[in-house]
């Protein structure tokens, strides 16, 4: 008598998918971030570099 092989997909999700969903939750999204967020990040990065460089030059 032959056994029927079940589907390789189980009812439970992959452990990594479960961990990702638990850690990120609704914050996980797919795709590029909005342009406003990218521009804000670049702006804050430039301000940070300027602040670090400015305090270094001022302190020297």
N, C-alpha and C positions, 0 to 999 in steps of 0.2 A: 504494500500500500504506500503510495507517495504522500509526502507531506506537502502542504501548500506553504510556500514561503510568504510570510507577511510583508507588508510594505516596510521599506527601510525607514520611513518617516514615523517617528513615534509620536504619541499624543502630547508628550512633554517637550517643551522647547529646549533648544541647545543650551548648555550651562553658560556659555559666554553671552548668549542673547539675554538670558535671565539676569546675569550679573550687570550687563550694560543697561537693561531696563530698570534695574533696582538702583544703580548708581546715578544714572542720568535722569531717569523719569521723563517728565514732559519737556525737559530742556533739550532733549535730543531732537535734532532736526536734520533734514537732508537738503543739501544744496548750498548755494553761496549765501553769505550773510548780506543783509541790506547794505546798500552803498553808504548810507548815513553812518552805519556802525563801523564800516571800514575807514571812512574819513575821520571819524571821531578817534579811532584807535591810532591812526597815523598822527593826528594832531597831538594826542596825549603823549605818544612816543617822542615826538619832536620836543614838546615841552619838557619831558623828563630828561632828555639828553641835554637840553639847554640849561636846565636847573643844575644838573650834575657838573657839567662843564663850567658853568658860571661860578658855582661855589668853589670849585677846584682852582680856577684862575684867581678868584677873589681871595681865597685863602693863601695862595702862594704869594 
